Amino acid sequence: MCRECCLDTTKSSGDARSLEYKLTWGGDGPEDLAVTTSGKVTIQGLDEWVQTVLADARYKPNLRVLIDHRNAQWDHLTVGEVRERVDLLTRDEKRIGHHRVAWLVGRSVDFGIGRMMEAFSDGKLQIATCIFRDVEAARAWLLEPDV
């Protein structure tokens, strides 16, 4: 059951082949925010949803965020684009602050790209992240206390 402030926002970052995302505030899981993506991942599309979240009045420190990338295609991204993504997050690090973020992926290649992003951002962000293939495992991790 969604809390009263629950809102679904679905947007596309460009043409029909590019990233689409849905933001759901509240919900029935442990997450404060669920982000669901689909389509071809673009750095612009990823940054667009982050900027939308940062501008939302419900945004605050210490959110539990579930990002479901299982229907998104990451395998076309170059190492340079992955670094660019991390650079954009680093640019906004003070605005982003601390959160616990569970990433869901559907394919091994997407898992590897997620790990590459973690490696490139090590020590640059206050975000605790973990990559999962199973939604229940991701939600259980979100419930764990921060260390």
Summary of the structure (lengths in Angstrom):
residues: 147
radius of gyration: 14.3
end to end distance: 29.3
largest distance: 41.3
contacts: 427
relative contact order: 0.16
helix: 36%
strand: 29%
